[in-house]
Amino acid sequence: MNGDVQTTNTQYSMLVETKKCLDVLLGLCGPQLPSESLGLIRDVSFTTKSGLTPYFPCPLKETEAVSALKAVEGGLAAQLWRLRTGQTSGKITVDLEKSTCFLFSAYIATLDGLSKGDPAVKAKLKDTDLLQAQSILYRRFAANLYETKNAGEYFHIHGSLEATSTLNMIGLDGHRPDITDYHDCMNTIESHVRQFTADQLEEMNAERRQAGVTCYKPEEFLATEHGQILTSEPPWRVQSLESSTPPAPFPSLSSHSSPCATNDSVPLAPPRPQILEGIKVLELCRIIAGPSIGRTLAEYGASVLKVTSPHLSDVPFFQVDGNLGKHAADLDLRDPVQRRTFDALLEDADVVLDGYRPGSLDRLGIGPAHVAAVAARRGRGIVYVAEDCFGHVGPWKERPGWQQIADCATGVAWIQGRFMGLSEPVIPPFPQSDYGTGCMGAIAALTGLYRRATEGGSWWGGVSLCQYDVFLQRLGLYPLEVQQDIKSRHDKDFFELRHADSVDEVGKRALRSMKRVHPELFEDEYCHESWAKSYGAKIRFVKPVVDIEGTWQGFLRQSRPNGTDEATWDGWEIDVDMLST
């Protein structure tokens, strides 16, 4: 990684740099991809209406990185289309502005005209914040970055979606109704974190299996055993899970696309065939990274069934964007009757997405080994994609974590803070590593489907937030004059943020600045709005990034909250208003 190495450049071009990033990416992950897809990937066209000034108030090449990933995704999808139909697809295009929007799509999305940060939107959402770790500000600050006992040393505590265990760990009550002010919440918790060193907090976290982490500088992460192992790994891996099952051809395409029913039971089909039509995906994920894998597969026409537990929390607003194109059902897999329902779903599944802590699904008896056994028994392989924070190799592989944790562990937060002129880390705006990781997960799924069809067997794909961050840092920082240009354009109050400002505050200020500096990203060209029956309101969302001529990339149905649908592969609708995306 060379995140602190700077070069100068007379004129920066995002278009040129994206192509360079794609070359770097293919050099890192080429062996993980079908060789037949490499030509299609290299032929992907990138488009932009600007391309000279990066969009985000960040020094890392986020737009360029995810655009390169989307090119790999598009090339793989086109290769699947060729395999499935014998036809060569038309031009493959990745739009840099849409890639940018994808990286903060949950912040662009609106429900009834209200965005994530609007207090009025809460009344329109299903309350899946079961333990009030999001809705109570004091508890929200249990997932935040603080200075430790040692000056200049920082630790990100993270109560996940529960909060009380982390707060108790540092000597605080789980609920403090007397503390409601933003700075009072921040200062109260930081004063307790400052009673401990990072080493002590690491031990306390390990004892309680909490998701906290020391905030390392990039060079410090590289010096750890885990950092050295991850930097020797490709950005993702796809490997054999079982090899006894024969090649599994794709289900037959209908003459156009499989007709479904609209909400009014009128038969409909998308305007052009979809590459993953007939592929069934079981999504066992929460929050952003895992659900964005399923969201991407749904863009290509897969039937994605998100299965969540009614007893586990999820962030309510993230479902507005993350559940696009899917059905969403609740199942308690510890209940024997509901477990049998899940087992019946698994019998017909082509892909399983696992976004939980490492080992969680194994303990439920539905991890990779069980899925491989199901595949071998039924005689048709399954693709299993596991997404986590720290990766599937190295001493930290079993640690829990989230986007902020990965950004702190790998040094990304320190890079952001230094860019802002500080001698302290700051969590970058928006969950960009979540979306980048989701894109890698979709690539792993597409690769697994291709190998299942051509070689047989079942396939396992592993992606992680830390591996995305490692890839991102390999691309280097923007040239110094480009960084200065970014800082001169964006709002001054964004650069007044400090390490303990919440991700919500960072996102709010960044969003306000983005709307002023780049209003074009919020226009209809990049977004679509239509009625969502389950929410009883219109949802506006970011359009798909990739376009493959001759096929249709788009969502067949609007979003819905977790637990809206029956847990079945039958009776899926098409929403007519979604077909114009």
C-alpha positions in Angstrom: 0.0 0.0 0.0 1.2 3.5 -0.7 -1.5 5.6 0.8 1.0 8.2 2.1 3.0 8.5 -1.1 2.3 11.7 -3.0 3.0 12.6 -6.6 2.2 15.8 -8.5 0.3 16.0 -11.7 -0.5 18.9 -14.0 -4.0 17.8 -14.8 -5.9 15.0 -13.1 -8.3 12.9 -15.2 -10.6 10.5 -13.3 -11.2 8.7 -16.6 -7.5 8.0 -17.2 -7.0 7.1 -13.5 -9.9 4.7 -13.5 -8.4 2.8 -16.3 -5.1 2.6 -14.4 -7.0 1.4 -11.4 -8.6 -1.4 -13.5 -5.1 -2.5 -14.6 -4.0 -2.6 -10.9 -7.1 -4.5 -10.0 -6.7 -7.1 -12.7 -3.1 -7.5 -11.7 -4.2 -8.3 -8.2 -7.2 -10.5 -8.9 -6.7 -11.9 -12.4 -6.3 -15.5 -11.2 -9.6 -15.3 -9.3 -11.5 -14.5 -12.6 -12.4 -16.7 -15.5 -9.8 -16.1 -18.2 -12.6 -15.9 -20.8 -13.9 -12.8 -19.1 -10.7 -10.7 -19.1 -11.1 -9.4 -22.7 -14.7 -8.2 -22.0 -13.5 -6.5 -18.8 -10.7 -4.7 -20.6 -13.1 -3.6 -23.3 -15.5 -1.9 -20.8 -16.1 1.8 -21.7 -16.0 4.4 -18.9 -18.0 7.6 -19.3 -18.1 10.8 -17.3 -19.5 14.3 -17.8 -16.7 15.9 -15.8 -13.9 13.7 -14.7 -11.4 16.4 -13.7 -12.4 17.0 -10.1 -13.1 14.1 -7.7 -16.4 14.3 -6.0 -15.9 13.3 -2.4 -14.1 15.4 0.2 -11.6 12.5 0.6 -8.0 11.9 -0.5 -8.5 8.3 -1.6 -9.7 7.3 -5.1 -13.1 5.9 -4.1 -14.9 6.7 -7.4 -12.1 5.3 -9.5 -11.8 2.2 -7.3 -15.4 1.2 -7.4 -15.7 2.1 -11.1 -12.9 -0.4 -11.8 -14.8 -3.0 -9.7 -18.0 -2.3 -11.6 -16.0 -2.9 -14.9 -15.1 -6.3 -13.6 -18.7 -6.9 -12.5 -20.0 -5.9 -16.0 -17.5 -8.0 -17.9 -18.3 -11.0 -15.8 -22.0 -10.5 -16.3 -21.5 -10.2 -20.1 -19.5 -13.4 -20.1 -22.4 -15.1 -18.2 -24.8 -13.8 -20.9 -22.5 -15.3 -23.6 -22.4 -18.6 -21.8 -26.1 -18.7 -21.2 -27.3 -17.6 -24.7 -24.4 -18.1 -27.1 -24.9 -14.4 -27.9 -22.2 -11.7 -27.6 -23.5 -8.7 -25.7 -23.2 -5.2 -26.9 -21.2 -2.4 -25.4 -20.5 -2.5 -21.7 -20.5 0.9 -20.0 -19.6 2.1 -16.5 -20.7 5.6 -15.7 -18.4 7.4 -13.2 -21.1 9.6 -11.9 -23.4 6.6 -11.2 -20.4 4.9 -9.5 -20.0 7.9 -7.3 -23.7 7.9 -6.4 -23.6 4.1 -5.7 -20.9 4.8 -3.0 -23.4 6.8 -0.9 -26.7 5.6 -2.3 -28.3 5.2 1.1 -27.7 9.0 1.6 -29.1 9.9 -1.8 -32.2 7.7 -1.3 -35.4 9.3 -0.1 -38.6 7.9 1.3 -41.6 10.2 0.6 -39.0 13.0 -0.1 -37.2 12.5 3.2 -33.6 11.4 3.5 -31.8 9.3 6.1 -30.9 12.3 8.3 -34.4 13.8 8.3 -36.0 13.2 11.8 -39.5 13.0 10.2 -38.5 9.9 8.2 -38.5 7.7 11.3 -42.3 7.6 11.4 -42.4 6.1 8.0 -40.0 3.2 8.7 -40.5 -0.2 10.3 -38.8 0.0 13.7 -36.1 -2.7 13.5 -33.8 -0.9 15.9 -35.0 -3.3 18.6 -32.5 -2.3 21.3 -32.6 1.5 20.5 -28.9 1.5 19.6 -29.6 3.9 16.7 -32.5 6.0 17.9 -31.1 7.1 21.3 -28.2 9.5 20.8 -26.3 8.4 23.9 -26.5 4.8 22.8 -25.6 5.7 19.3 -22.3 7.1 20.6 -21.4 3.6 21.8 -20.2 3.1 18.3 -17.6 5.9 17.9 -14.0 6.8 17.8 -12.3 8.2 20.9 -8.9 9.1 22.3 -7.5 6.7 24.9 -5.5 7.1 28.0 -2.4 7.7 25.9 -2.5 11.1 24.2 -2.6 10.7 20.4 -3.8 7.1 20.6 -7.3 6.3 19.4 -9.8 3.4 19.8 -13.1 2.9 18.0 -15.5 1.2 20.4 -18.5 -0.4 18.7 -21.6 -1.6 20.4 -22.9 -2.9 17.1 -26.7 -2.8 17.3 -26.9 -3.5 21.0 -24.8 -0.8 22.8 -25.2 -1.8 26.4 -22.4 -4.3 26.6 -19.9 -1.8 25.2 -21.1 0.9 27.5 -20.9 -1.4 30.5 -17.4 -2.4 29.5 -16.1 1.1 30.0 -18.0 1.6 33.2 -21.2 3.4 31.9 -24.8 2.5 32.2 -26.5 1.2 29.1 -29.2 3.9 29.3 -28.7 7.5 30.5 -31.9 9.4 29.8 -30.4 12.5 31.5 -27.7 12.8 28.7 -29.3 13.9 25.4 -27.0 16.7 24.1 -24.7 15.8 21.2 -21.5 17.0 22.9 -22.5 15.7 26.4 -23.0 12.2 24.9 -19.6 12.4 23.1 -17.7 13.8 26.1 -19.2 11.5 28.7 -18.2 8.4 26.7 -14.8 9.7 25.7 -14.0 10.5 29.3 -14.5 6.8 30.2 -12.6 5.6 27.2 -9.7 7.8 28.3 -9.4 5.7 31.4 -7.9 2.9 29.4 -5.1 2.3 26.9 -5.7 0.8 23.5 -4.1 -2.5 24.7 -6.5 -2.6 27.7 -9.5 -1.9 25.5 -8.4 -4.6 23.1 -8.4 -7.1 25.9 -11.7 -5.9 27.2 -13.2 -6.2 23.8 -11.9 -9.7 23.2 -13.4 -10.9 26.6 -16.8 -9.5 25.6 -16.6 -10.2 21.9 -17.3 -6.6 21.0 -16.4 -5.1 17.7 -14.0 -2.4 18.8 -10.5 -1.9 17.4 -7.4 0.3 17.8 -7.2 3.0 15.2 -4.0 2.3 13.4 -2.0 4.5 11.1 -1.4 2.8 7.7 2.2 2.0 8.5 1.2 0.5 11.8 -1.4 -1.7 10.2 1.2 -2.9 7.7 3.5 -3.8 10.6 0.9 -6.2 12.1 0.8 -9.8 11.2 -2.8 -9.4 10.0 -1.9 -6.5 7.8 1.0 -8.3 6.2 -1.2 -11.3 5.4 -4.0 -9.2 3.9 -1.6 -7.3 1.7 -0.4 -10.6 0.3 -4.0 -11.7 -0.5 -6.0 -10.8 -3.6 -9.0 -8.4 -2.9 -11.3 -11.4 -2.9 -11.1 -15.2 -3.3 -13.2 -17.7 -5.1 -12.4 -21.4 -4.4 -14.0 -24.8 -4.6 -16.4 -25.8 -1.9 -17.3 -29.3 -3.2 -16.4 -30.9 -6.5 -18.8 -33.9 -6.7 -21.7 -32.2 -8.5 -21.7 -31.8 -12.3 -21.8 -28.6 -14.3 -25.1 -26.8 -13.6 -26.5 -25.0 -16.7 -28.5 -21.9 -16.2 -32.3 -22.3 -16.3 -33.8 -21.6 -19.7 -34.7 -18.1 -20.6 -38.2 -17.3 -21.7 -38.7 -15.8 -25.1 -38.2 -12.4 -23.5 -38.2 -12.6 -19.7 -40.3 -14.6 -17.3 -43.6 -12.8 -17.0 -44.7 -12.1 -13.4 -47.6 -10.3 -11.9 -47.7 -6.6 -11.0 -49.4 -5.5 -7.8 -52.6 -5.5 -9.9 -52.0 -9.0 -11.3 -51.3 -7.8 -14.8 -48.6 -9.9 -16.5 -45.5 -8.0 -17.2 -41.9 -8.5 -18.2 -38.8 -6.2 -18.2 -38.1 -4.4 -21.4 -35.1 -6.6 -22.3 -33.9 -9.9 -20.9 -31.9 -10.0 -17.7 -28.7 -11.9 -17.3 -29.5 -13.6 -14.0 -33.2 -14.3 -14.7 -34.2 -17.5 -12.8 -31.2 -17.5 -10.4 -32.4 -17.7 -6.8 -30.3 -16.0 -4.1 -30.8 -16.5 -0.3 -29.5 -13.4 1.4 -28.6 -13.7 5.1 -27.2 -10.3 5.8 -27.9 -7.0 7.6 -26.9 -3.3 7.3 -25.1 -2.4 4.0 -22.2 -4.5 2.7 -23.9 -7.9 2.5 -27.3 -6.5 1.4 -25.5 -4.5 -1.4 -24.3 -7.8 -2.8 -27.9 -9.0 -3.1 -29.0 -5.6 -4.4 -26.5 -5.8 -7.2 -27.5 -9.4 -8.2 -31.1 -8.2 -8.2 -30.1 -5.5 -10.7 -29.2 -8.3 -13.1 -32.6 -10.1 -12.6 -31.8 -12.6 -9.8 -34.7 -13.4 -7.4 -33.1 -12.3 -4.1 -34.9 -13.4 -0.9 -33.5 -11.6 2.1 -34.1 -13.6 5.3 -33.7 -11.9 8.6 -34.5 -12.9 12.2 -37.4 -11.0 13.8 -35.2 -10.9 17.0 -32.2 -9.2 15.5 -31.8 -5.5 15.0 -31.2 -3.8 11.7 -30.9 -0.1 10.7 -34.3 0.9 9.5 -33.4 3.4 6.8 -30.7 1.3 5.2 -33.5 -1.1 4.2 -35.0 1.6 1.9 -32.1 1.4 -0.4 -30.7 -2.0 0.5 -33.9 -4.0 -0.1 -34.5 -2.8 -3.7 -35.5 -5.5 -6.1 -35.8 -8.2 -3.3 -38.4 -10.0 -1.3 -37.8 -9.8 2.5 -39.0 -12.4 4.9 -38.5 -13.0 8.6 -37.5 -16.5 9.9 -36.4 -17.6 13.3 -33.9 -20.4 12.4 -33.9 -21.7 16.0 -37.6 -22.6 15.6 -38.0 -26.1 14.1 -41.0 -25.2 11.9 -39.4 -22.1 10.5 -36.1 -23.9 10.1 -37.9 -26.4 7.9 -39.2 -23.5 5.8 -35.6 -22.3 5.4 -34.3 -25.7 4.5 -36.9 -25.9 1.7 -35.7 -22.5 0.4 -32.1 -23.7 0.5 -33.0 -26.8 -1.6 -33.8 -24.5 -4.6 -31.2 -21.8 -4.0 -28.3 -21.1 -6.4 -26.5 -18.6 -4.2 -26.2 -18.0 -0.5 -25.0 -14.7 0.9 -23.6 -14.8 4.5 -23.0 -11.3 6.0 -22.9 -12.3 9.7 -20.0 -12.6 12.1 -17.6 -15.4 11.2 -18.9 -18.7 12.4 -22.5 -17.5 13.2 -24.2 -19.5 10.5 -22.0 -22.5 11.3 -23.4 -22.5 14.8 -26.9 -22.5 13.3 -25.9 -25.5 11.2 -26.2 -23.6 7.9 -22.6 -22.6 7.1 -20.5 -23.6 4.1 -20.1 -27.2 5.1 -23.9 -27.7 5.4 -24.5 -25.9 2.1 -21.9 -28.1 0.4 -23.7 -31.2 1.8 -27.0 -30.0 0.5 -25.5 -29.4 -2.9 -23.9 -32.8 -3.1 -27.1 -34.5 -2.0 -29.3 -32.7 -4.5 -26.7 -33.1 -7.3 -26.5 -29.4 -8.2 -23.9 -27.0 -6.8 -24.4 -23.8 -4.8 -22.4 -20.6 -4.7 -21.7 -19.4 -1.1 -20.4 -15.8 -0.6 -19.2 -14.8 2.8 -18.7 -11.1 3.7 -17.1 -10.0 6.9 -14.9 -7.3 8.3 -11.4 -8.6 8.7 -11.1 -11.3 6.0 -11.0 -15.0 6.1 -7.3 -15.5 6.8 -5.0 -14.1 9.4 -5.1 -13.8 13.2 -8.0 -11.3 13.2 -10.2 -13.3 10.9 -12.8 -14.2 13.6 -13.1 -10.7 15.0 -16.4 -8.9 14.5 -16.6 -5.6 12.8 -18.3 -3.0 10.6 -17.3 -0.4 8.1 -15.9 2.1 10.7 -13.9 -0.7 12.3 -12.3 -1.6 9.0 -11.5 2.0 8.2 -9.8 2.4 11.6 -7.9 -0.9 11.5 -6.4 -0.4 8.1 -5.4 3.2 8.5 -8.1 4.8 6.3 -9.3 7.0 9.1 -5.8 8.4 9.7 -5.5 9.1 6.0 -8.7 11.0 6.1 -7.7 13.0 9.2 -4.3 13.9 7.8 -6.0 15.1 4.6 -8.2 17.4 6.7 -5.1 18.9 8.2 -5.3 17.1 11.5 -3.0 15.1 13.7 -5.8 12.7 14.5 -8.0 10.2 12.6 -11.5 10.9 11.3 -13.9 8.4 9.9 -14.4 9.1 6.2 -17.8 10.3 5.0 -20.4 7.7 4.0 -20.0 3.9 4.2 -18.0 3.7 1.0 -16.0 0.6 2.1 -19.4 -1.1 2.6 -20.4 -0.5 -1.0 -17.0 -1.4 -2.4 -17.0 -4.6 -0.5 -20.6 -5.3 -1.7 -19.3 -4.9 -5.3 -16.5 -7.4 -4.6 -19.1 -9.8 -3.2 -21.2 -9.6 -6.3 -18.1 -10.3 -8.4 -17.4 -13.4 -6.3 -21.0 -14.6 -6.8 -20.9 -14.1 -10.6 -17.6 -15.9 -10.7 -19.0 -18.8 -8.7 -22.0 -19.0 -11.0 -19.8 -19.1 -14.1 -17.5 -21.8 -12.6 -20.5 -23.9 -11.4 -21.9 -23.8 -15.0 -18.6 -24.6 -16.7 -16.7 -26.8 -14.2 -19.4 -28.1 -11.9 -19.1 -28.2 -8.1 -20.0 -25.6 -5.5 -18.0 -22.5 -5.0 -17.1 -20.3 -2.0 -16.3 -16.6 -2.3 -14.7 -14.6 0.5 -14.8 -10.8 0.7 -14.1 -8.3 3.5 -14.2 -4.7 4.4 -10.5 -4.7 5.3 -9.6 -6.2 1.9 -11.4 -3.5 0.1 -9.6 -0.9 2.2 -6.3 -2.5 1.4 -7.1 -2.4 -2.3 -8.2 1.2 -2.1 -4.9 2.2 -0.5 -2.9 0.4 -3.1 -4.2 2.9 -5.6 -2.5 5.8 -3.7 -3.9 9.2 -2.9 -4.9 12.0 -5.2 -2.0 14.3 -6.2 -1.4 17.1 -3.7 -2.8 19.8 -6.0 -5.9 17.8 -6.5 -6.3 17.4 -2.8 -6.0 21.1 -2.4 -8.6 21.7 -5.1 -11.0 19.3 -3.3 -10.5 21.1 0.0 -11.0 24.6 -1.6 -14.3 23.5 -3.1 -16.0 21.8 -0.1 -17.6 23.4 2.9 -15.4 24.8 5.6 -17.4 23.2 8.3 -16.7 19.7 7.0 -13.0 20.3 7.7 -13.9 21.4 11.3 -14.9 17.8 12.2 -12.8 16.0 14.7 -12.1 12.4 15.6 -15.1 12.0 18.0 -17.7 13.5 15.7 -20.2 10.8 14.9 -20.5 9.1 11.5 -24.0 10.7 11.3 -22.5 14.2 11.7 -19.7 13.5 9.3 -22.2 12.2 6.8 -24.6 15.1 7.3 -21.9 17.7 6.7 -20.4 15.8 3.7 -23.9 15.5 2.2 -24.6 19.1 2.5 -21.3 20.0 0.9 -21.8 17.5 -1.9 -25.2 18.9 -2.7 -23.7 22.4 -3.0 -20.5 21.5 -4.9 -22.0 18.7 -7.1 -25.7 19.2 -7.4 -25.7 17.2 -10.7 -25.3 13.9 -8.7 -28.8 14.4 -7.2 -30.6 15.0 -10.5 -33.1 12.6 -12.2 -30.4 11.4 -14.7 -28.9 9.3 -11.9 -32.0 8.5 -9.8 -35.4 7.0 -10.3 -38.5 7.5 -8.1 -41.6 5.3 -8.0 -44.3 4.1 -5.6 -43.4 1.5 -2.9 -46.5 -0.2 -1.8 -45.0 -1.6 1.4 -43.9 1.8 2.6 -47.0 3.6 1.3 -44.8 6.3 -0.3 -42.5 7.0 -3.2 -38.9 5.9 -2.9 -36.1 7.6 -4.9 -33.0 5.6 -5.5 -29.7 5.5 -7.5 -29.9 3.8 -10.9 -27.7 0.9 -11.8 -24.1 1.7 -12.6 -23.4 -0.8 -15.3 -25.1 -0.9 -18.7 -24.8 -3.9 -21.0 -26.4 -3.4 -24.4 -29.0 -6.0 -25.4 -29.8 -6.8 -21.7 -31.6 -4.9 -19.0 -30.1 -3.8 -15.7 -32.7 -2.7 -13.3 -34.9 -3.6 -10.3 -38.2 -5.5 -11.0 -39.7 -4.5 -7.7 -39.6 -1.6 -5.2 -38.1 -1.8 -1.8 -39.8 -3.1 1.3 -39.0 -3.4 5.0 -37.5 -6.5 6.5 -40.1 -9.2 7.1 -42.7 -7.9 4.6 -43.0 -11.1 2.4 -43.7 -14.7 2.8 -40.6 -17.0 2.8 -41.2 -18.6 -0.6 -39.9 -18.5 -4.1 -43.4 -18.4 -5.5 -45.6 -15.5 -6.5 -43.1 -12.7 -7.0 -44.5 -9.5 -8.5 -43.1 -6.9 -11.0 -43.8 -3.3 -10.2 -44.7 -1.6 -13.5 -43.2 1.8 -12.4 -39.8 0.2 -12.0 -39.4 -0.9 -15.6 -38.5 2.6 -16.8 -35.2 2.7 -14.9 
